[in-house]
Amino acid sequence: MAAGLAARPAAAPARLQGGDAALEGHALPAAEAAGPDRVPAAAPGRAPALLAPPQPRGTAGGRLRAGAAAPAVPPCPAVPKSHVPRPQEDGYARVLQRQVEQTLRDSRMVAVCQYNSMPDEDVATLRHYLRKHNIHVKFVLNEVVRPVLAQSKYRNLLPLFVCRNILLVSPETRAREMLRVLKGVPQVNLLGACIDDTILSRQGVENFARLPSLEVSQGQTVAALSLLSSQTSSLLQRGPAHLTALLDEHIRQLRGTGGATEPPPGQSTGNH
């Protein structure tokens, strides 16, 4: 037993000699004998001065205590509803509403029609024939056009926007041409219109289309006024002309009977 204890110190230098020569004669670090948390020994050929010192590890309780000591962050104040930015769809809807306002402002005829599904080729043909008469087709959404109509002079057209609608607008009153084109398109039904600030039903639009054009009406009015003035002038001239003819005839009769009834110039008509 004593011999074994005496031989153990002699084996330690041999283990050191098998390692790095630079470590010979130095004591082991205290962390090597600390137990399971000790720092591993340096690799062969690395100087001990290059080893980083062990860092103390915090416990879970220490982290909790550090979090409890941090000041509480107050919650952000609620943003008023009036300042909440609207979604992008609302901005696009406002752009569409401004376009509808501009279209209504520049149009003398605004017709509301019910639109049923039809092929794209038929829609292009409809647009072509209407554009030849300066009538334009506008596809609108009810949720876009209804707020605009509610604040304009076209508010009486709101009951017509209950389904999928289109607008036929024109800067001129082309009701006759519009009805002629729509007669061959059963997928588009006329519901009503506003022509020259007058709300008309479908029957009213048809009656308006039967009226003559403005140029024809102006010609008829001028002809009627000219006829009345000419008749008035003839009536005013007929009396003096008839009176003059009567006076001439009377003078002629007096001259024809004057030779038998009148005495000669040297004779007297009285008794002496």
C-alpha positions as CSV (number, residue, x, y, z in Angstrom):
1,M,0.0,0.0,0.0
2,A,2.8,2.4,1.0
3,A,4.8,1.3,-2.0
4,G,1.8,2.1,-4.3
5,L,1.4,5.6,-2.8
6,A,5.1,6.3,-3.2
7,A,5.0,5.3,-6.9
8,R,2.0,7.5,-7.8
9,P,3.8,10.9,-7.6
10,A,6.5,9.5,-9.9
11,A,3.9,8.8,-12.7
12,A,2.7,12.4,-12.8
13,P,5.8,13.8,-14.4
14,A,5.7,11.1,-17.0
15,R,2.1,12.1,-18.0
16,L,3.3,15.7,-18.3
17,Q,6.2,14.7,-20.4
18,G,3.8,13.0,-22.9
19,G,1.9,16.3,-23.3
20,D,3.1,19.8,-24.4
21,A,6.6,20.7,-23.2
22,A,5.4,24.3,-22.5
23,L,3.1,23.0,-19.8
24,E,5.8,21.2,-17.9
25,G,6.4,22.6,-14.4
26,H,3.0,24.5,-14.3
27,A,0.1,23.6,-12.0
28,L,-3.3,22.7,-13.5
29,P,-5.9,25.5,-13.5
30,A,-8.3,25.6,-10.6
31,A,-11.2,25.2,-13.0
32,E,-10.0,21.7,-13.9
33,A,-10.6,20.4,-10.4
34,A,-13.9,22.1,-10.0
35,G,-16.0,19.1,-11.0
36,P,-18.4,18.7,-13.9
37,D,-18.4,22.5,-14.7
38,R,-14.7,22.7,-15.3
39,V,-13.2,24.2,-18.5
40,P,-11.6,21.6,-20.8
41,A,-7.9,21.6,-21.0
42,A,-6.2,23.5,-23.9
43,A,-5.4,21.6,-27.0
44,P,-1.8,20.6,-27.7
45,G,0.2,23.3,-29.2
46,R,-2.0,26.3,-27.9
47,A,-0.7,28.7,-25.3
48,P,-2.7,29.0,-22.1
49,A,-2.8,32.8,-22.4
50,L,-5.2,32.4,-25.4
51,L,-7.9,30.6,-23.5
52,A,-10.9,32.8,-22.7
53,P,-11.8,33.0,-19.0
54,P,-14.9,31.2,-18.0
55,Q,-18.0,33.4,-17.9
56,P,-20.5,33.1,-15.0
57,R,-23.9,31.6,-16.0
58,G,-26.9,33.3,-14.7
59,T,-29.7,31.3,-13.1
60,A,-33.4,31.3,-14.1
61,G,-34.2,33.1,-10.9
62,G,-31.8,35.9,-11.8
63,R,-33.4,36.3,-15.2
64,L,-36.8,36.6,-13.7
65,R,-35.6,39.1,-11.1
66,A,-34.0,41.2,-13.9
67,G,-37.3,41.1,-15.9
68,A,-39.3,42.1,-12.9
69,A,-37.0,45.1,-12.2
70,A,-37.5,46.5,-15.8
71,P,-40.0,49.4,-16.0
72,A,-43.5,48.6,-17.5
73,V,-44.1,50.0,-21.0
74,P,-47.5,51.8,-21.1
75,P,-49.9,50.7,-23.9
76,C,-50.2,53.0,-27.0
77,P,-53.3,55.2,-26.9
78,A,-56.1,54.2,-29.2
79,V,-56.3,56.0,-32.5
80,P,-59.7,57.9,-33.0
81,K,-61.9,56.4,-35.7
82,S,-61.9,59.6,-37.6
83,H,-58.2,59.4,-38.1
84,V,-58.1,55.7,-39.0
85,P,-56.9,55.5,-42.7
86,R,-59.4,54.0,-45.0
87,P,-58.5,51.0,-47.1
88,Q,-57.2,51.3,-50.6
89,E,-60.6,50.2,-52.0
90,D,-62.2,53.4,-50.6
91,G,-59.7,55.6,-52.5
92,Y,-60.4,53.8,-55.7
93,A,-64.1,54.2,-55.1
94,R,-63.7,57.9,-54.7
95,V,-61.9,58.1,-58.0
96,L,-64.7,56.2,-59.7
97,Q,-67.2,58.6,-58.1
98,R,-65.4,61.6,-59.4
99,Q,-65.5,60.1,-62.9
100,V,-69.3,59.5,-62.6
101,E,-69.8,63.1,-61.4
102,Q,-67.8,64.4,-64.4
103,T,-69.8,62.2,-66.8
104,L,-73.2,63.4,-65.4
105,R,-72.0,67.0,-65.5
106,D,-71.1,66.9,-69.2
107,S,-74.2,65.0,-70.4
108,R,-77.6,66.3,-71.5
109,M,-79.0,62.8,-71.8
110,V,-78.5,60.2,-69.1
111,A,-80.4,56.9,-69.7
112,V,-80.5,54.1,-67.2
113,C,-80.7,50.6,-68.6
114,Q,-80.9,47.1,-67.2
115,Y,-78.0,45.0,-68.4
116,N,-78.2,41.2,-68.9
117,S,-75.1,39.1,-69.7
118,M,-74.1,39.1,-73.3
119,P,-71.0,38.1,-75.3
120,D,-68.1,40.5,-75.6
121,E,-68.6,40.7,-79.4
122,D,-72.2,41.9,-78.9
123,V,-71.1,44.5,-76.4
124,A,-68.4,45.8,-78.8
125,T,-71.0,46.0,-81.5
126,L,-73.4,47.9,-79.3
127,R,-70.7,50.4,-78.3
128,H,-69.9,50.9,-82.0
129,Y,-73.4,51.7,-83.1
130,L,-74.1,54.0,-80.2
131,R,-70.8,55.8,-80.6
132,K,-71.8,56.6,-84.2
133,H,-74.5,58.8,-82.7
134,N,-72.3,60.3,-80.0
135,I,-73.8,58.0,-77.3
136,H,-71.4,56.4,-74.8
137,V,-71.9,53.2,-72.7
138,K,-70.8,53.4,-69.0
139,F,-70.6,50.3,-66.8
140,V,-71.1,51.4,-63.2
141,L,-71.4,49.8,-59.8
142,N,-74.4,50.5,-57.7
143,E,-72.3,51.1,-54.6
144,V,-70.3,53.7,-56.5
145,V,-73.1,55.6,-58.4
146,R,-75.8,55.6,-55.7
147,P,-73.9,58.1,-53.3
148,V,-73.2,60.4,-56.3
149,L,-76.9,60.4,-57.4
150,A,-78.1,61.0,-53.8
151,Q,-76.3,64.3,-53.8
152,S,-77.1,65.5,-57.3
153,K,-80.2,66.5,-59.3
154,Y,-80.5,62.9,-60.5
155,R,-81.6,61.6,-57.1
156,N,-85.0,60.6,-58.5
157,L,-83.2,58.0,-60.6
158,L,-82.1,56.1,-57.5
159,P,-85.1,53.6,-57.5
160,L,-83.8,52.4,-60.9
161,F,-80.5,51.2,-59.5
162,V,-81.5,47.9,-58.0
163,C,-79.8,45.4,-60.4
164,R,-76.9,45.4,-62.8
165,N,-77.2,48.7,-64.7
166,I,-75.4,50.6,-67.4
167,L,-75.6,54.3,-68.3
168,L,-76.1,55.6,-71.8
169,V,-74.9,59.2,-71.8
170,S,-74.6,61.8,-74.5
171,P,-73.9,65.5,-74.7
172,E,-76.9,65.7,-77.1
173,T,-80.5,64.6,-76.9
174,R,-80.3,61.5,-79.1
175,A,-83.3,59.6,-77.8
176,R,-84.6,58.6,-81.2
177,E,-81.2,57.1,-82.2
178,M,-80.8,55.4,-78.9
179,L,-84.2,53.7,-79.1
180,R,-83.4,52.6,-82.7
181,V,-80.2,50.9,-81.6
182,L,-81.7,49.3,-78.4
183,K,-84.5,47.9,-80.4
184,G,-82.2,45.2,-81.7
185,V,-80.5,44.4,-78.4
186,P,-83.0,42.6,-76.1
187,Q,-80.3,42.1,-73.4
188,V,-80.4,45.9,-72.6
189,N,-83.7,47.2,-71.3
190,L,-84.4,50.9,-71.0
191,L,-85.7,51.8,-67.5
192,G,-85.8,55.6,-67.6
193,A,-83.8,58.7,-68.5
194,C,-83.1,62.3,-67.6
195,I,-83.1,64.6,-70.7
196,D,-82.4,68.3,-70.3
197,D,-82.9,68.1,-66.5
198,T,-86.3,66.3,-67.0
199,I,-86.9,62.8,-65.5
200,L,-88.7,60.6,-68.0
201,S,-90.0,57.1,-67.9
202,R,-89.6,54.6,-70.8
203,Q,-92.9,55.8,-72.2
204,G,-91.8,59.4,-71.7
205,V,-88.6,58.7,-73.6
206,E,-90.5,57.2,-76.5
207,N,-92.9,60.2,-76.6
208,F,-89.9,62.5,-76.6
209,A,-88.3,60.6,-79.5
210,R,-91.4,61.2,-81.6
211,L,-91.0,65.0,-81.3
212,P,-89.3,66.7,-84.2
213,S,-85.8,67.8,-83.9
214,L,-84.8,71.3,-82.7
215,E,-84.0,72.5,-86.2
216,V,-87.3,71.4,-87.5
217,S,-89.2,72.9,-84.6
218,Q,-87.4,76.2,-85.1
219,G,-88.3,76.2,-88.8
220,Q,-91.9,75.4,-88.0
221,T,-92.0,78.2,-85.5
222,V,-90.5,80.7,-87.9
223,A,-93.0,79.7,-90.6
224,A,-96.0,80.1,-88.3
225,L,-94.9,83.5,-87.1
226,S,-94.3,84.6,-90.7
227,L,-97.7,83.4,-91.7
228,L,-99.4,85.3,-88.9
229,S,-97.6,88.5,-89.6
230,S,-98.4,88.2,-93.3
231,Q,-102.1,87.6,-92.5
232,T,-102.1,90.5,-90.1
233,S,-100.6,92.8,-92.7
234,S,-103.1,91.7,-95.3
235,L,-106.0,92.3,-92.9
236,L,-104.7,95.7,-92.1
237,Q,-104.3,96.6,-95.7
238,R,-107.7,95.2,-96.8
239,G,-109.8,97.8,-95.1
240,P,-108.2,100.9,-96.5
241,A,-108.0,99.3,-100.0
242,H,-111.7,98.4,-99.8
243,L,-112.6,101.9,-98.6
244,T,-110.6,103.4,-101.4
245,A,-112.3,101.3,-104.0
246,L,-115.7,102.3,-102.7
247,L,-114.9,106.0,-102.8
248,D,-113.6,105.7,-106.3
249,E,-116.8,103.9,-107.4
250,H,-118.9,106.6,-105.7
251,I,-117.0,109.3,-107.4
252,R,-117.3,107.6,-110.8
253,Q,-121.1,107.3,-110.3
254,L,-121.4,111.0,-109.4
255,R,-119.5,111.9,-112.5
256,G,-121.7,109.8,-114.7
257,T,-125.0,111.3,-113.5
258,G,-123.7,114.8,-113.1
259,G,-124.4,116.0,-116.8
260,A,-128.2,115.4,-116.6
261,T,-128.9,116.8,-113.2
262,E,-126.6,119.8,-113.1
263,P,-127.7,123.1,-114.9
264,P,-125.4,124.8,-117.3
265,P,-123.0,127.3,-115.9
266,G,-124.8,130.5,-117.2
267,Q,-128.3,129.5,-116.0
268,S,-129.9,130.0,-112.6
269,T,-131.8,127.3,-110.8
270,G,-134.1,129.6,-108.8
271,N,-137.5,131.4,-109.9
272,H,-137.4,135.0,-110.9
